[in-house]
């Protein structure tokens, strides 16, 4: 790994907030002289060559794209990405390629990456008059089969620190990036149990009845999540229990905990004027509001301290050991909430920088509140150097194929992702989605807008129970993988190309993934027929369900189950 400094980097960058940042310089083979840099009226521009067959991955949680070669991506925090443009809940300025290196750009700006574009040159006169009748094939025809340019544009900034990381595989490179941040997150075994998030309008009595029902039906949930209704004000937030829906919240918390469950509370960081911490936070907040609530500047120690102290005394000491941190991304592009980029914060950040750092700094505040209590919680935004935080990303979007792609993509960038199940229109859709949930880093059934249990009416409680019990059996394997993530930076879930970087057949597979080293999982999307092709890389593989042995290659699998294969050798 080697750090190079181009121009004059900004003072406010992700590494300054990374408590475990651990850079150790080593020799690299990459020729840094081929990197060009210049200041522009728009900020700064970095260019480097991309070889003809070099493939590009990463840049955070990309739900709409996978292999970014020949694509333009703007790494802009956006809660509702609708196309393969780079917009993301978790944009990360880090990419890896199949040529044995990756690059981390230490910037909190909306970086723009042009992954393989042609530069102006004197070309030979070659006609290209083949007629193509579809737009998709037409644009493929125009793809460049030659060495091109990776162009990285960073707005406003007049320089940047770049960390160049090398390895024998993409997994090796990502491990080093995660260790640069301090290693992967340390999670408790109970955090890997299945979470059931209750209907937002549930009362304390209904929550206790839900726990009783799960016990009676032998449905192995381990964590109960409460949605906005637990608070007296939620848009913006008071962080105070609602007296009408939860008049006996202390009794409810004790009841649920005594039954062996953990409790996770929904919230966001926009603070309502009725909150006990509103006045104390006011002078440590941005100069715009969201939903009439102030925006704490978690880039300041004081705002983190006020927020964390209250949460610890009012909630953690009560028995709460998990939080769902909502709306810390940005939705100005498709809705009309969040704060503008011109917002000014006491730490010196502007709105653009705070959008990119909001989730990470919010997680820091909650970790201070939790103290020595371990967790595996949820967050809707994370960015650079986020591997040490025990929080899993989620989305209000709900396309199953995109959710599967999120599982596959997350491992490139030091982040975690859950393809949670909410509602379903058919039994098949519910089961297909739950199959993917079971084989992910965090298993969530999120019924926040469902007045009844999501599987009621589909006559499939037995199938749901079987899948939840399967999740139970997978927990020891997953905990071992998380421990390795903590110690070595190796992600517990990885795209095939990460481990099999030399296998060109893996370069565009965005719907299969390695789970806990030994398993290859190939979900079937809820809208697809009960069959699919599954590519198995080198070695021998055993069907997880039947024991049948398979060798390397593409195999057609027809099943109502989820295709899973165990690596033999």
C-alpha positions as CSV (number, residue, x, y, z in Angstrom):
1,X,0.0,0.0,0.0
2,X,1.3,3.4,-0.9
3,X,-0.1,6.9,-0.3
4,X,0.4,9.6,-2.8
5,X,-0.6,13.3,-2.4
6,X,-1.8,15.2,-5.4
7,X,-2.2,19.0,-5.1
8,X,-3.5,20.4,-1.8
9,X,-6.1,18.0,-0.2
10,X,-9.0,19.4,1.8
11,X,-8.7,19.4,5.6
12,X,-12.1,17.7,6.1
13,X,-11.8,14.1,4.8
14,X,-13.0,10.7,6.0
15,X,-9.7,9.6,7.5
16,X,-9.7,12.5,10.0
17,X,-12.9,10.9,11.6
18,X,-11.6,7.3,11.4
19,X,-10.5,6.4,15.0
20,X,-8.6,3.2,13.9
21,X,-7.0,4.6,10.7
22,X,-3.9,2.5,10.3
23,X,-1.7,3.3,7.3
24,X,1.6,1.3,6.8
25,X,3.5,2.0,3.6
26,X,4.9,-0.9,1.6
27,X,6.4,-1.2,-1.8
28,X,4.1,-1.4,-4.8
29,X,4.5,-2.4,-8.4
30,X,2.0,0.2,-9.7
31,X,3.7,2.9,-11.8
32,X,2.5,6.1,-10.1
33,X,4.1,8.2,-12.9
34,X,1.1,7.2,-15.2
35,X,-1.3,9.1,-12.9
36,X,-1.9,12.7,-14.1
37,X,-3.3,15.5,-12.0
38,X,-4.5,19.0,-12.6
39,X,-6.6,21.6,-10.9
40,X,-9.6,22.8,-12.8
41,X,-12.3,25.4,-12.5
42,X,-14.6,22.6,-11.2
43,X,-12.1,21.2,-8.6
44,X,-9.4,18.7,-9.6
45,X,-9.0,15.9,-12.1
46,X,-7.0,12.7,-11.8
47,X,-6.5,10.4,-14.8
48,X,-4.8,7.0,-15.2
49,X,-4.9,4.2,-17.8
50,X,-7.3,1.3,-17.9
51,X,-6.2,-1.7,-19.9
52,X,-8.5,-3.2,-22.6
53,X,-9.5,-6.2,-20.5
54,X,-9.3,-4.5,-17.1
55,X,-12.6,-4.7,-15.2
56,X,-13.7,-2.2,-12.4
57,X,-15.8,-2.9,-9.2
58,X,-16.7,-1.2,-6.0
59,X,-17.6,2.5,-5.4
60,X,-19.9,1.5,-2.5
61,X,-23.4,0.0,-2.4
62,X,-24.4,0.0,-6.1
63,X,-27.9,-1.5,-6.4
64,X,-28.2,-0.8,-10.2
65,X,-24.8,-1.8,-11.5
66,X,-22.0,-4.3,-11.0
67,X,-19.0,-4.2,-13.4
68,X,-18.4,-0.5,-13.9
69,X,-16.1,-0.7,-16.9
70,X,-17.2,1.9,-19.5
71,X,-19.7,3.5,-17.1
72,X,-19.8,7.0,-15.5
73,X,-20.6,7.1,-11.8
74,X,-21.3,10.1,-9.6
75,X,-20.7,9.1,-6.0
76,X,-23.6,11.0,-4.5
77,X,-25.6,10.1,-1.4
78,X,-29.1,9.3,-2.6
79,X,-31.7,7.3,-0.8
80,X,-33.6,6.4,-4.0
81,X,-31.2,5.5,-6.8
82,X,-33.2,4.8,-9.9
83,X,-30.5,4.0,-12.4
84,X,-26.9,2.9,-12.8
85,X,-25.5,6.4,-12.2
86,X,-23.5,5.9,-9.0
87,X,-26.1,7.4,-6.7
88,X,-26.2,5.3,-3.6
89,X,-27.1,5.0,0.1
90,X,-23.5,4.3,0.6
91,X,-21.1,5.8,-2.0
92,X,-17.5,4.9,-1.3
93,X,-14.6,6.5,-3.1
94,X,-12.8,3.2,-3.5
95,X,-12.5,0.9,-6.5
96,X,-10.7,-2.3,-7.4
97,X,-9.8,-3.8,-10.7
98,X,-8.9,-7.2,-12.1
99,X,-5.3,-6.0,-12.6
100,X,-4.3,-6.5,-9.0
101,X,-4.8,-3.0,-7.5
102,X,-7.4,-0.8,-5.9
103,X,-7.4,2.9,-5.1
104,X,-9.0,4.8,-2.2
105,X,-9.5,8.5,-2.6
106,X,-9.7,10.2,0.8
107,X,-12.5,12.7,-0.1
108,X,-15.9,13.5,1.3
109,X,-17.1,15.1,-2.0
110,X,-19.4,13.9,-4.7
111,X,-16.6,12.3,-6.7
112,X,-17.3,11.5,-10.3
113,X,-15.7,8.4,-12.0
114,X,-15.5,7.8,-15.7
115,X,-14.4,4.2,-15.8
116,X,-12.8,3.7,-19.2
117,X,-13.3,6.6,-21.6
118,X,-11.4,7.3,-24.8
119,X,-9.1,10.4,-25.0
120,X,-8.8,12.6,-28.1
121,X,-6.3,11.1,-30.5
122,X,-5.5,10.9,-34.2
123,X,-7.3,7.7,-35.3
124,X,-7.0,5.7,-38.4
125,X,-9.8,5.9,-40.9
126,X,-11.9,2.8,-40.2
127,X,-15.5,2.6,-41.3
128,X,-18.1,1.2,-38.9
129,X,-21.4,1.0,-40.7
130,X,-22.9,-2.2,-39.2
131,X,-26.6,-1.7,-38.7
132,X,-27.9,-2.6,-35.2
133,X,-31.6,-2.5,-34.4
134,X,-31.6,-2.3,-30.5
135,X,-30.2,0.5,-28.4
136,X,-28.5,-1.9,-26.0
137,X,-26.5,-3.6,-28.8
138,X,-25.8,-0.3,-30.5
139,X,-24.1,1.1,-27.4
140,X,-22.2,-2.2,-26.9
141,X,-20.9,-1.8,-30.5
142,X,-19.5,1.6,-29.5
143,X,-17.5,0.2,-26.6
144,X,-13.8,0.7,-26.8
145,X,-11.6,-2.4,-27.1
146,X,-8.3,-0.7,-26.3
147,X,-6.5,0.9,-23.4
148,X,-8.7,3.8,-22.1
149,X,-8.7,6.3,-19.3
150,X,-10.1,6.2,-15.8
151,X,-10.9,9.9,-15.1
152,X,-11.7,10.9,-11.5
153,X,-13.1,14.4,-11.0
154,X,-13.5,15.8,-7.4
155,X,-15.6,18.9,-7.1
156,X,-14.3,21.9,-5.1
157,X,-11.2,20.2,-3.9
158,X,-7.8,21.2,-5.2
159,X,-6.1,18.0,-4.3
160,X,-6.5,14.6,-2.7
161,X,-4.6,11.8,-1.0
162,X,-4.8,8.5,-2.8
163,X,-4.0,5.1,-1.3
164,X,-3.0,2.5,-3.8
165,X,-3.4,-1.1,-2.6
166,X,-2.1,-4.2,-4.3
167,X,-3.0,-7.9,-3.9
168,X,-3.2,-11.3,-5.6
169,X,-7.0,-11.1,-5.8
170,X,-9.7,-8.5,-5.2
171,X,-10.4,-10.1,-1.9
172,X,-6.7,-9.5,-0.8
173,X,-7.0,-5.8,-1.8
174,X,-10.3,-5.3,0.0
175,X,-8.9,-6.9,3.1
176,X,-6.2,-4.3,3.2
177,X,-8.6,-1.5,2.6
178,X,-10.7,-2.7,5.5
179,X,-7.7,-3.0,7.7
180,X,-6.7,0.6,6.8
181,X,-9.9,1.6,8.5
182,X,-9.1,-0.5,11.6
183,X,-10.5,-3.9,10.6
184,X,-14.0,-5.3,10.2
185,X,-16.7,-4.9,12.9
186,X,-17.0,-7.0,16.0
187,X,-20.5,-8.4,16.3
188,X,-22.2,-10.5,19.0
189,X,-23.6,-13.9,18.0
190,X,-27.1,-12.8,19.0
191,X,-26.9,-10.0,16.5
192,X,-27.0,-12.6,13.7
193,X,-30.3,-13.9,14.9
194,X,-33.4,-13.0,12.9
195,X,-35.0,-9.6,13.5
196,X,-38.7,-9.0,13.4
197,X,-39.7,-5.3,13.1
198,X,-43.2,-4.7,14.4
199,X,-46.0,-2.7,12.7
200,X,-45.3,1.0,13.3
201,X,-48.7,1.6,15.1
202,X,-48.3,-1.3,17.5
203,X,-48.8,-0.7,21.2
204,X,-46.7,-2.1,24.1
205,X,-49.4,-4.8,24.6
206,X,-49.3,-5.8,20.9
207,X,-45.6,-6.0,21.0
208,X,-45.7,-8.4,23.9
209,X,-48.5,-10.4,22.2
210,X,-46.3,-10.7,19.1
211,X,-43.4,-12.2,21.2
212,X,-45.9,-14.6,22.8
213,X,-47.1,-15.7,19.3
214,X,-43.6,-16.4,18.1
215,X,-42.9,-18.5,21.2
216,X,-46.2,-20.4,20.8
217,X,-45.5,-21.1,17.0
218,X,-41.8,-22.0,17.6
219,X,-40.7,-19.2,15.2
220,X,-37.0,-18.5,16.2
221,X,-36.7,-14.7,16.2
222,X,-34.0,-13.2,18.4
223,X,-34.5,-9.4,18.1
224,X,-37.7,-7.3,18.2
225,X,-37.6,-4.0,16.3
226,X,-39.9,-1.0,17.1
227,X,-40.6,1.5,14.4
228,X,-41.5,5.2,14.6
229,X,-44.6,4.7,16.8
230,X,-42.6,4.2,19.9
231,X,-41.7,7.9,20.0
232,X,-43.9,10.8,21.0
233,X,-42.6,12.6,17.9
234,X,-40.9,10.9,15.0
235,X,-40.6,13.3,12.0
236,X,-38.6,15.0,13.5
237,X,-37.7,12.9,16.6
238,X,-38.2,13.4,20.3
239,X,-36.5,10.1,21.5
240,X,-39.1,10.0,24.2
241,X,-41.6,7.1,24.6
242,X,-45.1,7.8,23.4
243,X,-47.5,7.8,26.4
244,X,-50.5,6.6,24.4
245,X,-49.1,3.6,22.5
246,X,-46.4,2.7,25.1
247,X,-47.8,3.8,28.6
248,X,-46.0,0.8,30.2
249,X,-42.8,0.8,28.1
250,X,-40.6,-0.2,31.0
251,X,-42.8,-3.3,31.7
252,X,-42.7,-4.1,27.9
253,X,-38.9,-3.8,27.7
254,X,-38.5,-6.1,30.7
255,X,-41.0,-8.6,29.4
256,X,-39.4,-8.8,26.0
257,X,-35.9,-9.1,27.4
258,X,-36.9,-11.7,30.0
259,X,-38.2,-13.8,27.1
260,X,-34.7,-13.8,25.7
261,X,-35.2,-11.2,22.9
262,X,-33.1,-8.1,22.2
263,X,-34.7,-4.8,21.3
264,X,-33.9,-2.4,18.5
265,X,-35.4,1.1,18.2
266,X,-36.0,3.1,15.0
267,X,-34.9,6.7,14.9
268,X,-33.3,9.4,12.8
269,X,-31.1,12.3,13.8
270,X,-33.4,15.3,13.1
271,X,-34.2,16.5,16.6
272,X,-37.7,17.8,17.4
273,X,-38.1,20.9,19.6
274,X,-39.9,18.7,22.2
275,X,-36.8,16.5,22.7
276,X,-35.0,16.9,26.0
277,X,-31.7,17.4,24.0
278,X,-33.0,20.0,21.6
279,X,-31.7,23.1,23.4
280,X,-28.3,21.6,24.3
281,X,-27.8,20.6,20.6
282,X,-29.0,23.8,19.0
283,X,-25.7,25.6,18.8
284,X,-24.0,22.4,17.6
285,X,-26.3,22.0,14.6
286,X,-26.5,23.0,10.9
287,X,-28.1,26.2,9.8
288,X,-31.0,24.4,8.0
289,X,-33.7,22.2,9.4
290,X,-35.4,18.9,8.3
291,X,-39.0,18.3,9.3
292,X,-38.7,21.3,11.6
293,X,-36.0,19.5,13.4
294,X,-32.3,20.6,13.9
295,X,-29.5,18.6,12.4
296,X,-26.8,17.8,15.0
297,X,-23.3,18.2,13.7
298,X,-21.8,14.9,14.7
299,X,-18.5,16.2,13.3
300,X,-18.2,17.9,16.6
301,X,-17.3,16.0,19.8
302,X,-19.9,18.1,21.7
303,X,-22.9,17.1,19.6
304,X,-21.8,13.4,19.7
305,X,-21.5,13.6,23.5
306,X,-24.9,15.2,24.1
307,X,-26.6,12.8,21.8
308,X,-24.8,9.7,23.2
309,X,-25.2,10.6,26.8
310,X,-29.0,11.0,26.4
311,X,-29.3,7.7,24.5
312,X,-27.2,5.9,27.1
313,X,-29.2,7.1,30.1
314,X,-32.7,7.0,28.6
315,X,-32.5,4.0,26.4
316,X,-29.4,1.8,26.7
317,X,-29.6,1.6,30.4
318,X,-33.2,0.6,30.1
319,X,-32.2,-2.5,28.1
320,X,-32.0,-1.3,24.4
321,X,-29.0,-2.6,22.6
322,X,-29.8,-1.9,18.9
323,X,-30.8,1.1,16.8
324,X,-32.1,1.5,13.3
325,X,-30.7,4.8,12.0
326,X,-33.0,6.1,9.3
327,X,-32.9,9.0,6.8
328,X,-29.2,9.8,7.3
329,X,-28.9,9.6,3.5
330,X,-30.3,12.2,1.2
331,X,-33.5,12.4,-0.8
332,X,-33.4,15.8,-2.4
333,X,-33.2,14.3,-5.9
334,X,-36.4,12.4,-5.8
335,X,-38.4,13.8,-2.9
336,X,-38.4,17.1,-1.0
337,X,-36.8,16.3,2.3
338,X,-33.2,16.5,3.7
339,X,-30.9,19.5,3.9
340,X,-29.3,21.4,0.9
341,X,-25.6,21.2,0.0
342,X,-25.2,24.8,1.0
343,X,-25.9,24.0,4.7
344,X,-23.1,25.1,7.0
345,X,-22.1,23.1,10.1
346,X,-20.0,24.2,13.1
347,X,-17.4,21.6,12.3
348,X,-16.6,23.4,9.0
349,X,-18.4,20.9,6.8
350,X,-20.8,22.0,4.2
351,X,-24.0,20.1,3.3
352,X,-22.3,18.0,0.5
353,X,-19.6,16.8,2.9
354,X,-22.0,16.1,5.7
355,X,-24.3,14.1,3.4
356,X,-21.3,11.9,2.6
357,X,-20.2,11.6,6.3
358,X,-23.6,11.7,8.0
359,X,-24.2,8.0,8.5
360,X,-20.6,7.3,9.6
361,X,-20.6,10.1,12.2
362,X,-24.1,9.1,13.4
363,X,-22.9,5.5,13.9
364,X,-20.0,6.9,16.0
365,X,-22.5,8.7,18.3
366,X,-24.6,5.6,18.8
367,X,-21.5,3.5,19.5
368,X,-20.6,6.0,22.3
369,X,-24.1,5.5,23.7
370,X,-23.8,1.7,23.6
371,X,-20.5,1.8,25.4
372,X,-19.3,-1.8,26.1
373,X,-22.6,-3.2,24.8
374,X,-22.1,-5.0,21.5
375,X,-24.6,-4.7,18.7
376,X,-25.4,-5.4,15.0
377,X,-27.7,-2.6,14.1
378,X,-29.0,-0.9,10.9
379,X,-28.1,2.4,9.1
380,X,-29.2,3.9,5.9
381,X,-26.0,5.6,5.0
382,X,-22.3,4.7,5.3
383,X,-19.3,5.8,3.4
384,X,-15.5,5.5,3.3
385,X,-13.7,3.5,6.0
386,X,-16.9,2.2,7.4
387,X,-15.8,-1.5,8.0
388,X,-15.3,-1.1,11.8
389,X,-19.0,-0.1,12.5
390,X,-21.4,-3.0,13.4
391,X,-24.2,-1.5,11.3
392,X,-25.9,-3.0,8.2
393,X,-27.3,-1.0,5.3
394,X,-30.9,-1.3,4.2
395,X,-33.2,0.5,1.7
396,X,-36.8,1.7,1.3
397,X,-36.5,0.4,-2.3
398,X,-37.8,-3.1,-2.8
399,X,-36.8,-4.7,-6.2
400,X,-35.6,-8.2,-5.4
401,X,-33.0,-8.4,-8.1
402,X,-31.5,-5.1,-7.0
403,X,-31.5,-6.4,-3.4
404,X,-29.6,-9.5,-4.5
405,X,-27.1,-7.3,-6.4
406,X,-26.6,-5.3,-3.2
407,X,-25.6,-8.5,-1.4
408,X,-23.1,-9.3,-4.1
409,X,-21.7,-5.7,-4.4
410,X,-21.4,-4.8,-0.7
411,X,-18.2,-6.8,-0.1
412,X,-16.2,-4.6,-2.5
413,X,-16.4,-1.5,-0.3
414,X,-16.2,-2.3,3.4
415,X,-19.9,-2.1,4.0
416,X,-22.7,-4.6,4.9
417,X,-26.1,-5.0,3.4
418,X,-29.4,-6.7,4.2
419,X,-32.0,-7.7,1.5
420,X,-34.7,-7.5,4.1
421,X,-38.2,-9.0,3.6
422,X,-41.2,-6.8,4.0
423,X,-44.5,-7.7,2.3
424,X,-45.2,-10.0,-0.6
425,X,-48.0,-10.3,-3.1
426,X,-47.7,-14.1,-3.5
427,X,-46.4,-17.0,-1.4
428,X,-43.7,-17.6,-3.9
429,X,-42.4,-14.0,-3.7
430,X,-42.3,-14.2,0.1
431,X,-40.4,-17.4,0.2
432,X,-37.9,-16.4,-2.5
433,X,-37.2,-13.2,-0.6
434,X,-36.9,-14.9,2.7
435,X,-34.4,-17.4,1.2
436,X,-32.1,-14.5,0.2
437,X,-32.5,-13.0,3.7
438,X,-31.5,-16.2,5.4
439,X,-28.2,-16.3,3.4
440,X,-27.2,-12.7,4.2
441,X,-25.2,-10.9,6.9
442,X,-28.3,-9.8,8.7
443,X,-31.8,-11.5,8.6
444,X,-34.6,-9.0,8.9
445,X,-38.4,-9.3,8.4
446,X,-39.5,-5.7,8.4
447,X,-43.2,-5.4,8.9
448,X,-43.2,-1.7,9.8
449,X,-46.2,-1.0,7.5
450,X,-47.9,-4.4,7.7
451,X,-50.8,-4.5,10.2
452,X,-50.7,-8.3,10.1
453,X,-47.8,-10.8,10.0
454,X,-46.5,-10.8,6.4
455,X,-46.9,-14.6,5.8
456,X,-50.5,-14.7,7.1
457,X,-52.9,-15.6,4.3
458,X,-50.3,-17.5,2.3
459,X,-50.5,-20.8,4.3
460,X,-46.7,-21.0,4.5
461,X,-45.9,-20.8,8.2
462,X,-44.2,-24.2,8.1
463,X,-41.9,-23.0,5.3
464,X,-41.1,-19.8,7.1
465,X,-40.3,-21.7,10.3
466,X,-38.0,-24.1,8.3
467,X,-36.1,-21.1,6.8
468,X,-35.8,-19.3,10.2
469,X,-34.4,-22.5,11.8
470,X,-32.0,-22.8,8.9
471,X,-30.8,-19.3,9.7
472,X,-30.2,-20.5,13.3
473,X,-28.0,-23.3,12.1
474,X,-26.0,-20.9,9.9
475,X,-25.2,-18.5,12.8
476,X,-22.0,-20.3,14.1
477,X,-20.6,-20.3,10.5
478,X,-21.5,-16.6,10.1
479,X,-20.0,-15.6,13.5
480,X,-16.8,-17.3,12.5
481,X,-16.7,-15.3,9.2
482,X,-17.4,-12.1,11.1
483,X,-14.6,-12.8,13.5
484,X,-12.3,-13.2,10.5
485,X,-13.7,-10.0,9.1
486,X,-12.8,-8.2,12.4
487,X,-9.3,-9.6,12.5
488,X,-8.2,-9.6,8.8
489,X,-10.7,-7.4,7.0
490,X,-12.0,-10.3,4.9
491,X,-15.8,-9.6,4.1
492,X,-18.2,-12.4,5.2
493,X,-20.0,-12.2,1.8
494,X,-18.2,-11.7,-1.5
495,X,-18.8,-11.5,-5.2
496,X,-17.3,-14.5,-7.1
497,X,-14.9,-12.2,-8.9
498,X,-13.4,-11.2,-5.5
499,X,-12.1,-14.7,-4.8
500,X,-11.7,-15.9,-8.4
501,X,-10.2,-12.8,-9.9
502,X,-8.4,-14.7,-12.6
503,X,-11.6,-16.4,-13.9
504,X,-13.1,-14.2,-16.6
505,X,-16.4,-16.1,-16.3
506,X,-17.0,-14.4,-13.0
507,X,-16.5,-10.8,-14.2
508,X,-20.2,-10.1,-14.8
509,X,-21.9,-12.4,-12.3
510,X,-24.0,-10.1,-10.1
511,X,-26.4,-12.7,-8.7
512,X,-24.2,-15.3,-7.0
513,X,-21.9,-14.8,-4.0
514,X,-19.6,-16.5,-1.6
515,X,-21.1,-16.9,1.9
516,X,-18.8,-17.6,4.8
517,X,-16.0,-19.0,2.6
518,X,-17.4,-22.4,2.0
519,X,-20.8,-21.8,0.5
520,X,-21.8,-20.4,-2.9
521,X,-25.3,-19.0,-2.9
522,X,-27.3,-18.3,-6.1
523,X,-30.7,-16.9,-5.2
524,X,-33.7,-17.1,-7.6
525,X,-35.5,-13.7,-7.8
526,X,-39.1,-13.6,-6.9
527,X,-40.3,-12.7,-10.4
528,X,-38.2,-15.4,-12.2
529,X,-39.2,-19.0,-13.0
530,X,-38.1,-21.7,-10.5
531,X,-34.9,-22.3,-12.4
532,X,-31.6,-20.6,-13.3
533,X,-28.1,-21.2,-14.5
534,X,-25.4,-21.3,-11.8
535,X,-21.7,-20.9,-12.5
536,X,-19.4,-22.8,-10.3
537,X,-15.7,-21.7,-10.3
538,X,-12.7,-24.1,-10.2
539,X,-12.8,-27.0,-7.8
540,X,-15.5,-29.5,-6.8
541,X,-18.8,-28.4,-5.2
542,X,-21.5,-30.3,-3.4
543,X,-25.2,-29.4,-3.5
544,X,-26.0,-28.1,0.0
545,X,-29.4,-29.9,-0.1
546,X,-28.9,-33.1,-2.0
547,X,-25.2,-33.8,-1.6
548,X,-24.8,-34.2,-5.4
549,X,-21.2,-33.4,-6.6
550,X,-20.7,-30.8,-9.3
551,X,-17.5,-29.6,-11.1
552,X,-16.5,-26.3,-12.5
553,X,-18.8,-24.8,-15.1
554,X,-22.4,-23.6,-15.7
555,X,-25.2,-25.9,-14.5
556,X,-28.9,-25.5,-15.0
557,X,-30.7,-25.8,-11.7
558,X,-34.5,-26.1,-11.4
559,X,-35.8,-26.0,-7.8
560,X,-38.3,-24.3,-5.5
561,X,-35.4,-24.1,-3.0
562,X,-32.5,-21.6,-3.1
563,X,-29.5,-23.0,-5.0
564,X,-26.6,-23.4,-2.6
565,X,-23.3,-25.3,-3.1
566,X,-20.6,-26.2,-0.7
567,X,-16.9,-26.1,-1.7
568,X,-15.3,-29.5,-1.4
569,X,-11.9,-28.8,-2.8
